[in-house]
Amino acid sequence: MRSPSLSTIVILLSPIFLHLLPFASPSPRNSLKRYSFLSVEEHGSDILVSRDKSFTCGFYEVGSNAFTFSIWFSNSKNKTVLWTANRDNPVNGYGSRVSMHKDGSLVLTDYDDSVIWSTNTNSNQAETQLLDTGNLVVKDDQDGRVLWQSFDYPTDTLLPNQALNRNSSLVSAAADGLLSSGHYKFYFDSDNILKLIFDTPEFASIYWPDPALPSWGNGRSSYNSSRRAVLDDMGQFMSTDSLAFKASDLGPGIRRRLTLDYDGNLRLYSLNGSTEMWSISWIALPSICLVRSLCGRNGICVYTPTPHCTCPPGFEMNDPSDWSKGCKRKYNIACNKSHQVKFFKLPHTDYWGYDFNYTPSLSFRACRKICKLDCSCEAFEYQEGTGNCFPKIELHNGKSYPSTNNDIFLKFPRSVNTSKLSSRLQGHELVCNVTEVGKDMSQKSIGGKNWADFYWFISAFFVIELLFVSFGWWFIFRREKQSAPMEEGYKAMSTQFRRFTYKELKRATRNFQEELGRGGSGAVYKGVLDDERVAAVKKLEDVIQGEEEFHAELSLIGRIYHMNLVRMWGFCSERSHRLLVSEFVENGSLDKVLFNGDGSASFLRWSERFKIAVGVARGLAYLHHECLEWVIHCDIKPENILLGQDFEPKIADFGLAKLLNRGGSGRNLSRIQGTRGYIAPEWASSIPITGKVDVYSYGVVLLELVKGVRVSDWKIGRGEEIEMVLRRSIGLLQENLESGNDSWIGDFVDCRLDGRFDSKQVLTMVAIAVRCLEEERSKRPSMESVVQSLLLSGDEQNSRAASFQ
């Protein structure tokens, strides 16, 4: 069918345009003088716009006949609100105003002239102005003094150069699409630390930074009581508690916002000027299930592999449209002397907190008996090996993922047939309650409607609808399909991860001229991308996947983000070419610095070695326990540990075990992978491989950090293999640790340190290494426990240093 000509469209639309001409809005203003106002009836045109046209301020429609006075970004495809005066008390769509009163106050009034919000300022020369920074200010027009500013009263968003302090905080929205206040908060606590908290009248729970660790262990400091944090124009965030992070697209000229989203996660967004869409350039919790009460009481956040909410067996949702209300029991347990109960095991599941007591070193039977006899006990958690028993008085903060060793035992009446319950958790997509805001505003409506205008609107809408039907299919197939930015933002770690063409990467590396290194997976070249970011481009060898499968695997790796993992920026998959693009890490790999014997300035001090040990452990703990999908590295060694600014370690080549053949099928992780000297004993057997192979390799790296010598260069007798030397050394170290005599430490530690090391940290690192190198993998610690042991050791050293200051 032939498409209608352009002239036909013009003829059809001309009456509409002619009708609209009398209503053309005047040029937008950026300020309000005394006695002037904004009217809700003209909310589409009666607005304030910043001089650079980046921000707009006015009435924002949040529901049927309900409006807020808000500021939003003018140039984002989906109108993104950054500040609201009356987020929990919307006004009527008829008769409401924002006025500059004669006393100098900016006042929001409802249809009945009741005051909903006011700046409570006082000046005979006051003026309200929307600045190019997004800051709405009331200032004295005579001397320029700022009497009030929206930057002092943030809602859920922080803009560049807007300070967060002891008197301000970010509070999340109640749900996706709503502006009203939710239960998540980003604020300075009384100990001077910036924290994320889930806060309701019933209970409150801090979840970031990790509440199980001391402030030092989270990289924070509580000594500075000034409590100030700010995001600068470059995309760097700095706080007085030592929290610092930066946008992945660091640089000037980009609109950014730091938002505490409705799901309780803190994200830094960057606006793409050409697409007008937001992308995530930093995130506080890549593992969303770590957010408290995400799935409500009794609910469980489960990775499948993306986060979903579900109810445990024997439970059902309280409200099918709102996961924050959690789950309820299908079977009630009677609280009397005759009540009979049984327990149902839910493997790989944890409910954090709400233990009415904690008892270590108990048998399973004894732990079960505690919960059985106490009527208020809902369930209990039991940890095999340690015998730790955690009876639960309530079930909150549930999460389930395969790599956890925690098991939960749910209490049921004995009459329930638990054999019909499935311990397999089926995740349901996180659904948020998007009902209309607050009260029913329709009853506030006053006066009649202009029916002529109403019928005109219906007629015009019908004509336009016909045109859209005519051009619908043509329009759809001409455009590239795009996902909603917020939806993509919540699913992916960062939309900065992209696909490159081979031509782009060839140009960026100047035809692969500067080689940074070469390993078993391929060669790495230095390059400069079109946006001037310095990158490391790896040419993969022996890749087995087809293009779509390779793309899927890399999309997962691209969502992984941690300060101790090399940041992936993208990939190339063209014909036989398979390349990875990642950030360039300036100080190179650990092996070049640690095993450098020429006494150069790059020699690693002890504090730097300990920092590297902690950082690598954190990165592995994230891969093993916090990723959306469990990731085993399979080749931990100094060559795959890169050193960034201030020698902050970053693990490289994670996730490549699935992408590379290396002589096997690529599907069977029982085939030997890794590097001689760092390979765990179970690689030689036919048992399935777990994250404990990385724990073993990490133990070898720990010993190399202490000794300063590569394990393959340790003294080897005639006919001795590296593995035999390592086992003999572990035996000697075990004896030294058990002897209680520390005289051997000086001989074992790198002589180049010349005695400048912390002996307690050395003992901790060696003790951890010995445990990591156990031949029986079940005896090796988890990387989470390794991190905690190292941080406790570092905290003790920090305390000793502080006592002498």
N, C-alpha and C positions, 0 to 999 in steps of 0.2 A: 504494500500500500504506500502511495506517495505521501510524504510528510507535508503538512500545510506550509505555505510559503511564509516568509517573514512579514510581507505586507498584510497577509490575512490576520496574523497574530496582532499586528499593530492596530488594524481596524477594530478587532474584537476588544482590545484593551483600552482603546482611546477614550471611550466614555467613562471608564473607571478612573483613568488618570485625570481627565477634566473635572470629574466630581471631587477628586482629592485635592486639586489645586487650592481651593479656598482655605483648606485646612493645613496647608504647608506650615511646618513648625519654624519658628525663628531660629537664628544661630544659637547653638548651645552656649551657656555661660559657665564660668568657672568659679563664680563667687555669688554670695548673697549679702546685700546691704541691709541695714536696719529697715524694718517695715515690709520687707519683701518675703516671698514664701514660695514653696513648691506644693503643687496640688496633686492629690492622688488620682483625680479624674483624668488628668493629663499626664499620667505617669510615663507614657511612651515618649513624650517630648519635653516635659517640664523636668529637666535634669541639670546637674552640674557635671561638666566634663573638664578634666585637667588640660592645661595648655598644650601638652604634647599628645593629647587624645588617647592616652594609655588607660585612664581610669574614668569611670562614670559613677555618679552618686545620685540616688533618687529612691523612689518607691519601687520595691521589688515584689512581684506577686508570688506568694508562697502557697496559696490555696484558693478555694472558692470564696471570693470576696474578702480575701485576707492579704495584707501587705505589710512588709517591713521597710524600714528606712535603712538602706544598705549601700555599700560600695562594691563595685565589681570591675573586673578587667574588661576593657572595651574591646580588645582584639582577640579574645579567645573564642573558638567556634561555639562551644557550649558556655553560656554565661556563667562565669566562675565568681561567686561572691567571696570577698575576703574580709568584710567587716559588717556587722549589723548592730544597730542601736537597740532594737527591741526584739531580739530573736525569740524570746519566750512569751511575747505579748503583742501579736500582730494587730494592726488597726483595720478599720473598715474601708471598703473600696469606694465609699461615698462620703465626702465631707471632711476627710482627714487631711492634715496639713503639716508641713515642716516650716516654721516661721522664725525669722530673726526679730525678736522682740526689742522694744525700745531700750530695755535695760541691758542689752548686749547678750542675752541668752538665745541659744538655738533650741527651739522647743518643738517636740512632736506631739500633736494633739489628735484625738480620735474624733469621730463624727459628732459627738456631743460636747466637744471642746474640752474634754477631760485630758489632763496632761499625762501622757504615757512615758515620756522621756525628756530630759533637759540637760544642757551643759552646765547650768547654774553659774554662768559667768556674768560679770558686771562691768560694763564700760559704755560710755556715751559714744565712742567711736568704733564699736565692734563691727567686724566683718567676718563672714564664713567663707573659706576658700578651699578648694580641692587642689592639692599640690601634685606635681609630676611624680612624686614618690609614692602616691596613693594615700597620703596622710590628709585627713580632713581636719582643718584647724580653724579655731575661732581666735582672731588676733585683734589687737588694738591697731586701728588703721593709722593712728597718729604716730606712735612710737615703735610699731612693729612687734610688740610683745605678744607671744603666744599665750593666750589665756586658757585654752583647752585644745587637746588634739586627740584624734582617734588612736594614734600610735600608743597612747597610754592605757588604752582599754581594748586590747585585742580580743577576738572571739576564738576562732579555731585556727587562725592563720597569722604568721609572722612574715613581714616583708623585709627586704634588704634595708639595713640601717635603722630598723625598728628594734629597740632594746626590750628584752625580757628581763624583769627584775623581781625583787622580793614582793612587790605589790601587784604584779600582773601574772597571768597564766594563760595557757591555751586550753580551751574546753571543746571537746569533740561535738559534732552534731549527733542527734539522737539516732539517725538512720540515713541511708543513702537517699539524697533528694530532699532532705529536711534541713532547716536551719536551726531548729530548736536545740537546746542544750542536751548533750548526752552525759554519759557517766565516766568518760575517760578524760584525764587531765595531765598536762605537762607543766611542771612548776618547780620552783626552788623549795626544797624541804627545809626543815629547821636545822639540818646539819650542813646546809649550804650546797647540797648536791641537787642537780637537775634530775628529775625523776618522772616516770610515767606511772600513773596510778589509776586503778579502777575504783571509783568512789561512789557508794550509794549510802542511803541512811542506814541500811542494815549492816553493811560491812565495807571495808576498804582493803585493797591489796596492791602493793607496789610490785611491778613486774619488770621494770627497766630503769637503771641497770640491774644486773642479776642480784636479787636480794640475798642470795646465799653466799655472796662474796663480800669481802671488805671493800671499802672505797678504793684503796690502792689496787686491789685485784681487778677492779673495773676500770682502771686507768683514770680515776677521779681523785680530786683533792678537796678536803673539807676545811682547809686552813684559811682560805680567803672568804671573809664574811660579807664582801661587798655585793655578791649575788647579782651578776650582770652577764647577759649573753646577747650576742648580736650576729646577724648574718650580713656579710658585706656584699658589695656590688660584684665582686669576682666569683661569689658562690662559696665562700669559706665561712664556716660557723665557728665561733670561739666563745668560750664561757669561762668564768672565773673558777669553776670547779675542774678545769683542765679538759673538759669535753671539747673536742675539736673534730670536725669533719669537713669535707669539701665535695662540691658537685662533681660528677664524672665529666661534665662539660665545662670545667673551670675556665673562667675568662669573662671579660667585660661585655656589655652590650646585650645581655640576655635577661629577659624578665623571669624572675624566680619567686617562689613562695614556699615557705615551710609550713605544712599543714598537719594538724592532728586529725586524721581522718576518722570517720564514724566507726571504723572497725578497731580503733584503739592503737593504730600504728602511726608513727611519725614519719612523714615522707617529705623530701625536698623535690619540688617540681620545677621544670624548666619549660618555657613557652617557645615553641618553634614558630618564628615569625612568618614563615611561608605557608605552613599548613594550619596555623592557628590552633595547634593541639598541644596538650601537655604531655611531657614524658617524665618519668621518675629518674632523678640523678643521684639520689641517696635514699636509704631507708634504714630505720632504726632496728627493726626486727624482720630480717628476711624470712624467718620461720614464724608465720602468722599465728600458729597454734600456741606460741609462748605468751600471747596476749591473754590477760586474765578475763575469765567469765565470758569468753567469746561465744560460747554455745550455751550459756546459762547454767543454772543449777542442774546437776546430774548429767548434763550434756557432755559429749566427747568430741573434741576436734581430732579428726583422723586424716592422715595423708593417703590419697588414693589416685595419683600421687600428689594432686593439688589439694589444698585444705578444704575439708567439708565438715559439716556438723552431723552428728548422729546421736541417737539415744541408745543407751546400753540395753541388752536383752531384758525383757520384763518391764520396760519403761516406754512411754510414749510422749510426744510433744504436748506441752501445755497449750501452745497456740501455733497452728501450722504455718502462720504467716510471720512469726517472730521468734527467732532462735534465742534472743536475749532472755526470754521467759523460761527457757530450759525444758526439762522433761519431768514427768511425774510417774510414780509407780503405778503399775496395773494391779499389783497385789499388796494390800496393806498388811503390816505386821502388828499383831496385837501385843500390847505391853502388859503382860500379866505373868504370874508364876507358871502357868501351864503352857505358855507359848512354846512351840517347837519350831526350830529353824534349820535351814540347810544353807550351804554356800555354793555359789556358781563362779567358776574361774574365768576371768577375762584376761587373756595373756597380752603382754606388750602394751599395757595401759597404766596410766598414772593419773591420780587426782591429787594435785598439789595443794598442800596445806590442810587445815581443819582436822588435825589429829588431836584427839582428846588426851592422848599420852603417847610417849615413844619409849619403847623398851628394846635395848640391844641384846644380841646373843640369846634369842629365844628359839625354841623348837617350833616347827610349824603347828603342831598340835596345841602348844601353849598359847601361841598367838591367836589361833582360831577360837580357843576357849574364852579368851578375854572378850572378843567381840560377841561371842555367842551368849555370854552371861549378862552383857550390858545391853539393855533394851534400846538405848540411844545410839548404839553403834550401827551405822548403815552398811559398812563394809570394812575390810582390812586389806592392807598391803603388806606383803611379806617378801623380803629379799633373800633369795637363796645365797648361801656362802657366808654372808655377814650375820644372818639371823635377825636383822632389823625388823621390828614389828611396828606397824603404823595403823592403829584402829581409827576409823574415820567417823566423826560425829556428823559431818555433812559432806556432800560430794560436789566440789567445785573445781574449776580449772582442769577439766579432764582432757587428756590428749593421748593419742595412740599412734605409735609408729614402730616398724619392725625392729629397729636397732636398740630399743630400750629393753632392759632386763626386768623391768617392773611388772608384776602381776597383781591384779585386783581381784578380790573375792567378795562378790556381792551377796548380801543376806536376803534370803527368801523364806516365806512360810514353808514348812515341811510339806504341806499339801500341794504345793506347786510342782508340776512335772517339769523339772529343769532339763530333762533329756530332750525336750522339744525346742529348747532355746538354743540359738546358734551363737557361738562365741566369735563368729566372723562379723566385723562391724561394716555395715554398708553406709557409706557417706552420702549425705544429701547436701546439695549446693547451699552455701551460706545465703539465706534469704533474709532481707531486712524489712522491717515494718515500714511501709511507705504510706501510711494513712495521712489524711490531711492534718494540717497543723492545728494544735491546741483546740480552742473552743470553736463551736459552730458560729461562723461569722455571718451566716445568711440572715439571722434574725435581726442583725443590726442594720440591714438595708432599709434606706429611707427614700421616699419619693418614688415617682413613676419613671418609666423609660420613654425615650423618644421612639415611638414605634415606627415612624417613617425611616429614621436612621437604621433601626433594627432590620426592617425589610430590605432596605437598600443593601445592607451588609450581607444578608442572606443571598440576595440576587448576585452580587458581585462575587461572593464566594463560590456560587454554583458555576458561574462562567469560568472562573479560574480552575475549578475542579475539572471541568470538561477539557480544558487545555492540558492539564496534567495527565489526564487519562490518555489523550492523543499522543503525547510525547513520552509517556511513562517508560515503555520498554526501550525506546531509543535512548533515553536519558540514562537508564540503568546500565545498559551494556556499553555505553560510551565512557562511563565513569569507572574508576577503580574502586572496588569495595573497600570501605574503611571501617574499622572498629571504633566504637565509642572510646574516647581517651581514658575515661575513668575506669571502664571495664578492663581495658588493657593494663591500666596502671595497677589494678589490684591483682591481676593474674600473673604479671611478669615483674621481675625485679627491676628491670630498666628497659625502656624502649630504645635506649642508645645502642643496644645489640642489633647489628644489621648485617645484611649480606653485601659483600663487595664483589666487584667483577675482577677477573684476573688482570685485565688491563689496568684497572685502578691500582692494584697492589704492585704490579710491575713498574708502574710510574712512581709509586710511593717509595719503592726500594731502589730506584734507579737501576732497574733490571737485575735486582737481587745482588747488588754490588758488595755491601758491607755485611759480612757474616759475623754474627755475635757468638755462635757456638753450634755444635752439632752433637746430637745424641741418637739413641736408639729409635726415636720416633721421627727424626728428620732434622733438617738444618733450620736455624733461626737467623733472620736478617733484620737489620735496623731500617726503618722507613719513616717517612713523614707524610701523614695523610693530608687530604685536601683542606681539612679544617685546621691544619698546622699542629695537630697532636703527634707527638713522637710515639711510634708504635714498634712492637716486635712482631714480625711476620714469620710464622713457622710453616714450612713446607712439609706436610705429612707424607710419610712413605708407607707403602703396604697397607693402605686403607681398604677395607673390604666392603663397606656399605654402599648401597646405591644412593643416588642424590637425595631422594625424599627421606630415607632413613637417616642419612648423615645429617640432614637439616634438622630432623626431629631431635637427634641426640644433642646437637649443638645448641638448639633452643633451650634445652634443659640446662646445659652448662652455662649459657648466657644469663640465666636467671640467678645463678649462684653469686653471692656477693658477701665478702668478709674482708676486713682490713688485712688479714694475714693470708689472703689468697690473691694471686695475680688476677687482675680484672680483665675479663674477656670483652672485647669490643665488637667482634664479628667474625665472619668466616667467608670463604670462597669455595664454591663447588661448581666447577665448569669442566665438562668432559672428564679427563683423568686428573684434573687439578683439585687438590684438597688442601686448603690453607686455613690457618687460624690467625686471627689478629687480636693482639692483647696490648695492654699498657707496657711501655718501656720502663724497666726498673733500673735506675741509674748506677747502682753500685755492683751490678753483676751478680754472679752466683757465689754461694758460701764457700765452695771448694777453692776458688781463686784467692780468697782472703784468708781463710782458716789455714790452709796448707801452704801459704806463702812463706818461704823460709828466708827471704832476703832482708827482713827487718825493715820493710818500708813503712810509710806512714799509715797504710791501710791495715796494719796489724790490729787484731781484735783484742780489746781490753776485756777484763772479766765481766764487767757490767753489761757490755754488749753481747757477750756469749750467753749470759743468763737471759737477757732480753730475747735473744733469738730462740732459746729453748722454750720460753713461755709462748712466744708468738707462733712457733710451729705447732706446739701442742694445741693452742687455741684453734688454729686453722683446721687441724685434723679432727678436733672435737666437733667443730661445725660440720665438716663433711660427714662424720659418722653419726651424729646425733640430731642435727638441726636442719639438715637439708630437706627440701621437699621430696627428694628421692635419695636413698642411701647411696653414698659414693665411696668406693674404695680406691685409693690412689694407686697402689700396687708397685710404686717405684720411688719411695721416699729415700733420698740421698742428698748430699750437699749440692750436687749439680742441679737439683730441682728445687733448691731453696734460694730465692733471689733476695737481695738486700736493697731496700729502698732508702729513702731519706732517713738519717739518724739510725741506719742499720735496722730498720723495722723489717722483719722477715716476711716474705710472701711466697707461698707454695705455688710452684708452676706445674703444668702438665697434669692437673687433676682431671679426672673424667676420661682420660685417653684410653684406659683399659678396654672400654667398649668399642672404641673407634678403630683400634689397630689390630692387625692380624698377628704379627710377631710369631709366625710359625704355627699358629693354632687356628681354630675355627672362628675365633673372635667371640664366640658365644659361651665358651666353656672357660670359666675363670679358674678351673683347676689346672689348666696348662701353666707351666712355669713362666712367670713374668717378673721383671725386676732386674737387679744388678747383683752380681756375685758379692758376697760379704754382707749384703743387706736383706737377703732372702730368708723368710721364715721357714722352719723345717717342714711345715705342712704342705708346702708347694710340691715336695717330692712324693706326697701321698695322693690318694684319689679322693680325699674328703673335700667337701665344698669349702671355698675360700670365704673368709669373713674379714671384717675390719681389723682383726687381731694381727694380720700380716703387716699392716701399717704400724701397729704398736711395736712390733718386733723391729722393724726398720728404724723407727724413731729411737729405740733404745741404742742402736748402733751409733746413730748420729749424736746422741747425748754423750756417749763415751768419747767420740771424736772431738766434740766441743771442749770437753774437759782436758783431754790429752793433747789435742792439737796435732794429731798424727792420723792419717788415713788408716783404717783398719787393715787394709791390704798391705800396709808397710810395717805392721807390727812384726816383731821378730818371729821368723818361721824356721823351724828345724827342717832338716832334710826329709823330704817325703811328706811333710805336714801340709794339710790344706788350710785355707783361711778359716773355715768353719771349726776346725779342731783347735786352732790358736784362740779363736774367740771363746769357745767353750771352756778352755783352760783358764783364760783370763777372767771369765765370769766366776769360775770356781774360786780363784784367788781373791777376787773382790768380795765375794760372799763371805769368805773366811775373815777378811779384814774388817768388814762391817760388823760381824758378830763378835769380834774380839774386843771391841770397845777402845782399842788403841788407835789414835789418829795419826801416828807418826808416819804412816805410809803415804799420806795425802800429798806431801811435798814432792815425793818421788814420782807420783802418778800424774800430777797436774802439769800442764805445758810449762816447760822450763823457761820459755820466752816471757812468761808473765812475771818472772823474777819475784815470786812470792806474793804478788799483789792480787789476791783473790779472797773470797769469803769462804772459809772452811766449812761452815754449816751448809751453805748453798752447794758446795762440792759434794758433801755427804748426801744431801737430798738428791742431787742429780744422779750420783752413782747408784744410790739405793733404788731410784726409779728405773734406771737403766737395767739393773739386775733383774727387777721384776718384769720389765718389758721383754727381756730376753729369755724368759722361761720357755723351755721346749714344749711343755704342755700349754696350749694356747688358753685354756680356761683359767689358768693361774695368772695370766697377764692382766694388768689393770685396763680399765677403759680410759680413753683419752680425756674424758670429763674429770675423772679422779686424778689423772696426772696433772691437769691444769690446776686443780685445787691444791694439790700437794706443793707444786712449785710456787703458787701465789702465797701460800701460808709461809713458806720459807722466805720469800721476798719480803713479805710484810714484817717478819721478825727482824730482818736485816734493816728494813726501813725504819723500824721503831728504834733500833739500836743507834742508827745514824742520827735520828732526831734527838735522842737523849743527850748527845754531845754538842748540840747546837745552842 
